């Protein structure tokens, strides 16, 4: 028997086993990192969805309350009332975006056709943060209301 060939063959087997173990360890480590990154992205997604829903729902509440407090106002007076109500409702939440700034600066439109009101707020953004990641979503709010301030649908 050739002892040098046996030693070389044994060494090849040991190297192959070492590579298999190293690959297995890399797979386990990357799987844990992937799971952590996946959870981070999920938290960002949940945060964005929450703050977008928050912006739309706050817009509905602010419009309804303003219309109830000013039922026979002109559109310009209603717009001022919306600005007042939004200032009272602003909770200064960290990632709630620029919705209340849009109301405060009168950067929104109100239209009335017959007994239907339309509230349009362009370029609203919300933000979500998680560890080292951050995501910002831009969208327009466009809502229809009846003459009582009840929400009908999105535009």
Secondary structure, DSSP 8 states (H G I E B T S, - for coil): --HHHHHHHHHHHHHHHHHHHHHHHHHHHHHHHHHHHHHHHHHHHHHHHHHHHHHHHHHHHHHHHHHHHTTT--HHHHHHHHHHHHHHH----TT-TTHHHHHHTT--EEEEETTEEEEEEEEEEEEEEETTEEEEEEEEEEEEE-TTS-EEEE-
